Amino acid sequence: MDLLKYNISDNVIAFSTKRGGGEGSYEKFNITHYCGDSAEHVSACRKELCEELNIKDDNLILPRQTHETNIIDIDEEFLSLNKTEQIQKLYGVDAIITSVSSVCIGVSTADCIPLLLYDANNKAVAAIHAGWRGTVQRIVEKTIGYMQNAFSTSPNNIVAVIGPSIGVEAFEVGDEVYEAFSQQGFNMNIIAKRYKKWHIDLWEANRIQLINCGVIPENIQLSSICTYTNHNEFFSARRLGINSGRIFNGIMIK
């Protein structure tokens, strides 16, 4: 299968899935179960990914995202729950953390910003879905705070990846989105550009949040891949519509 892999650590597997060919809105690879794809296709793709990662299906964890800032820790207690209970707890979650090895956590994106974090000292990881709403609500800062409470994470030990997502040239927004960022104290001279309409640099808005939390700039990897431009290789909701597949951005402690 076709994965964009990130060089974070020898102790970690981190990646974003690629479409892998095909002309359909869900082809070829999609494991997101709530975007309109068939259950059979999602199940087959999950099986393929689990075989690639050498894990059982129960250890591939994907939340049901709703553009909020709820965070969940995939700990041994969560893993002991039955499937129905797990699904309930994963609903409305946009950031997910764990310190359990051989458990792949991840988030779905198709233009929104995926961030993968690794705390090398405490062997803990996080996967964050930051659309513009999540970015405005500072989900990155909240997730790092959650990791500090859960694992005693020190931000200067975090290695971070900002994966494929919509770039500033393609992310045209209305005045109301510009105002939402401005009202929340973002430096609009840095993250906004004016063409015919406003464009927001979500990559930079999230990178700044990482730095403000104490993540060392040199420890932040930016893929610099715009999904809108590269929609043949990565899913883009703005190109394909919301009824299309999603990129899975996963991270796992070996």
N, C-alpha and C positions, 0 to 999 in steps of 0.2 A: 504494500500500500504506500501511498505518497504522503509523506509527512515533512513539514518544515521543522527541523529539529534545532533546539537552542543549546549552546554550550554554556551551561550554568555551573555544573559540578559533576565530577565522576560519580557522586552519590545520588544524582537526580536524573530522571528522564523528563524533559520538557519539550513540548511540541505544539504546533497548530496543524490541523488536518487540511489537506488540499482537496479540491473537488475531484481531481483524478480523472478527468475526461467525461465525455457524454454531453448531450445537448439539452436534456431535460432540466427542469427547475430544481430537481432533487438529485441529479446525477453528478458524480457517480457515488460519492461517499457522504452520508449524513447519518448522525446518530441522535439528532435532536427529535424528540418524540412529540413535540407540541407545535410544529410548524406546518402541519398538513400532510406530511409524508406518510406513506403506508407503514403499518406496524411491521409488516414482513421485511421491508427494505431496511428499516431502522434496526431491527433485530439482527439481520444478516451483517450489517455494517458494524454493530456492536461486537458481534462474534469475531469479525475480522480484526478489529482493534484489540480486543482482549487477547487474541492469539499472538498478535504482534508484541504486546506488552508482557505476555506470559502471566496473565492474571485471570482469575475467575470473574464472571459477569457481575457478581455481587460487589466486587471491588472497583467497579467503574462507576463513579458517582457524578451525576449531573443534576443541578438544581432546576427548578421551574422559575425562571427569572421574570421579574415584573417591574424592572427599572426603579427599584427602591434601594435601600441601603442595609437590608437585613443580612446578617452574617451567621454562618453555622460552622461548628467544629465537628469534623467527622472523627469522633473518638471511638473507643471500644464500646462504649454504651450505645452510641448510635448504630454501630455495626451489628449489635446484638438484637436490634429491633427487627420485626418482620417487615416484609416489603411494603405493605400498606402503611404502616407507621412511618417508615422512612420517607415515602412519597409525601405524606402529610407534612413532615418536618421540612422537607426540601421545597415546599411551595412558597413562593414569594421571597426567595433567597437569591441574592445577586453576588455574594462573595462567600467563599468556602475555604476552610483551612483544615489542616491535619498535620499530625506528627506520627501517624501510623504508616509504617513501611508497606510497600506492595499494594497501596490503595491509590488509584489514579483519580484525582479530583480535577474538575475542569468546568469551564463556562462556554456557552454558545454565543457566537457573534456572527454578524453579517454586515458589518460597517461600524458597529460599536467597538469600543476599545477593550481588548483583553489584556490583563496584566497578570503575569505569573511571578510570584515572589518566593525566594528561598532564604531561610534563616540558617546559615551554615553552622553557627554555634550550637543551636538547639535542635537542629535537624527537623525543621518544620517548614511547611509550604503553604501557599495561598494561591487561589485563582479568583480573579475579580472581573466582573462585567461592568464596564463603565460607559454607558451611553451618555448622551449629553446631560440627561437628567441626573444620572448617578454621579457624573463629574461635577455638576453644580452642587450636589449634596455632599461632595467630598468623600465618596465611598472609599477611595484609596487611603485617605488619612484615617478613616474610621476602622478600616481593616487592619492597618498597622497598629493602631491602638488596641484592637482586639487581640492581635498576636502578642503584644506586650503583656497584656493581662493573662493570656492563656499559657504562653511559653516563656515569658520574661525576655522576649525578643528585644535586641538592641538594633535600632534601625541602621546603624553604620555597619552591621554585619549582613544586611540584606542585599542579595543580588536580585535585580528586577528585569523583567522583559516586558516591553510593550509590543504586542503582536500586530499582525495585519489588521488594518482597520481603515476607515475613511480618512483621507488626507485633507489638509486645509483647502487646497485648490478645489476639491470636489464638494466640501461640506458647506454648502450655501444655506443660510438660515434666515428666518424672519427677525424683525426688530425685537419681538418678544423674547426670543432666545438670547439675543445679545444683551437685553436688559436683565434677564435672569442671571447671567454670569456677572454682569456689572454690579448688580445689587448684592451679590454674595462676595464681593471684594476681590474678584479676579482682576489682574492687571490687563486691561483690554488693549493697551498699547503693545503688549507682547503676544496675546493669544488671538487677537482679532485683526482681520484685514477687510478693507472695503473695496469691492469691485462694483458691480451694479447693485449687489446686495452684500450684507455682511457674511463673512466666512469665519468660522471658529477653528482654531488649531487645537483639537482635542488631544493630540499627542503631547503638545507642549503643556497644556493645562494639567494633564496627569503627571507629566515629568516634574513639573514644578511642585506638585503636591508631594511626590516622593522625596524631593530634595528638602522641602520644608519640614518633613517628618524626620530628616536626618540621614536619609539614604545618600551615600556618596555618589556624586554624579558619574564617576567612572564605573560604578557598579550597575548602571542602568543601560540596558541594551534596547535599542530602538530598531525594529525590523525595517521601518521606512517603506513598508509595502502598503499602497493604497488599494483597498478592496474594490472601490468603484472603478478605478483604472484597470485593475487586474482581475476583473470579474470572471474571466475565463478560467482562472486558476484558483480563485477564492470566491466564495459566495458573497454577493452584495445585494442587500434588500432594495437599495435604491435603484439598482440596475434590473433586478429580476422580480421585484415585488416581494411582499411579505410572505406569500405562499411559495417559498423556496427553501432550499437547504441552508444549513448553518455550519460554520467552522466550529470545530471543537478544539479548545485550547486547554491542553491538559498538562498536569505536572504530577510526578510521583517520586517518592523516596524509594530507592532500591532496597 
